[in-house]
């Protein structure tokens, strides 16, 4: 909860207001679908970051070995 307070001073009242607006816009039945889609997107983003980091580590070890990467 402390990390939320650091982001622009968002407090409990603002979080409740945002939650209420989201419920009004999307309804209770759509929220689980939205959260599922958001979770898949975040997971895909993290997988992409991990693949990129792994590729950078592989290229660093290849350059350290003295072999060309072309």
C-alpha positions in Angstrom: 0.0 0.0 0.0 2.9 2.3 0.7 4.1 2.1 -2.9 0.7 3.4 -4.1 1.1 6.4 -1.9 4.3 7.3 -3.6 2.6 7.5 -7.0 1.3 11.0 -7.2 -0.2 10.9 -3.7 -3.0 8.4 -4.6 -4.9 7.7 -1.4 -7.8 5.4 -0.4 -10.5 7.8 -1.6 -9.0 8.0 -5.1 -8.6 4.2 -5.3 -12.3 3.8 -4.3 -13.4 6.4 -6.9 -11.4 4.7 -9.7 -12.8 1.3 -8.7 -16.4 2.8 -8.7 -15.9 4.4 -12.2 -14.5 1.1 -13.6 -17.5 -0.8 -12.2 -19.8 1.7 -13.8 -18.1 1.6 -17.2 -17.5 -2.1 -17.6 -20.0 -3.8 -15.2 -19.2 -6.6 -12.8 -19.2 -9.4 -15.4 -16.6 -7.8 -17.7 -14.0 -7.1 -14.9 -12.7 -10.7 -14.6 -12.2 -10.8 -18.4 -10.3 -7.5 -18.4 -8.1 -8.6 -15.5 -7.4 -11.9 -17.3 -6.4 -10.0 -20.5 -4.2 -7.6 -18.5 -2.5 -10.5 -16.7 -1.7 -12.2 -20.0 -0.3 -8.9 -21.4 1.9 -8.4 -18.4 3.1 -12.0 -18.6 3.9 -11.6 -22.3 5.8 -8.4 -21.6 7.9 -10.0 -18.8 8.6 -13.0 -21.1 9.8 -10.6 -23.8 12.1 -8.8 -21.3 13.6 -12.1 -20.1 14.2 -13.2 -23.7 15.9 -9.9 -24.5 18.1 -10.1 -21.3 19.0 -13.7 -22.1 19.9 -12.7 -25.7 22.1 -9.9 -24.4 23.9 -12.2 -22.0 24.5 -14.7 -24.7 26.0 -12.1 -27.0 28.2 -10.8 -24.2 29.6 -14.3 -23.5 30.1 -14.9 -27.3 32.1 -11.6 -27.6 34.1 -12.6 -24.5 35.0 -15.9 -26.1 36.4 -14.0 -29.1 34.0 -15.6 -31.7 32.1 -13.4 -34.1 28.4 -13.1 -33.9 27.7 -12.3 -37.6 
